[in-house]
Every structure is written in C-alpha cells, then in structure tokens.
Amino acid sequence: MPQYEVKAPSGRKLVVEARDSSQAKRLACKKWGIKPSDYWCGVTSLKAKKVNS
C-alpha cells in the first residue's frame, strides 16, 4: 500500500499508509483527533503527497 505524507496548515506532518490521498487525510484527522468535516482544520485544509519508497 502506498505511503502519503499529510501536512496540516499548522505545520504538523504525518506519514500514513493509504490507498489514496483522501483516505490518507481522513486517517490523519483520526490520528490528530480532528473532525474530517471541519472547514478550518479538516480534510479540506490538509494536503497529502505520495511518498516514493
């Protein structure tokens, strides 16, 4: 399964294994305790980039 580096606007970073960037963002939200639907710090504000292994 590919790995994605998820970045938050606050500067936090997390590397997660996911099938796509949307799932990676949702997993990051779960790990950080953020609601995915939150406009300011949820899925819409996160950026996920595929990490080459």
Secondary structure, 3 states (H helix, E strand, C coil): CCEEEEECCCCCEEEEECCCHHHHHHHHHHHHCCCCCCCCCCHHHCEEEEECC
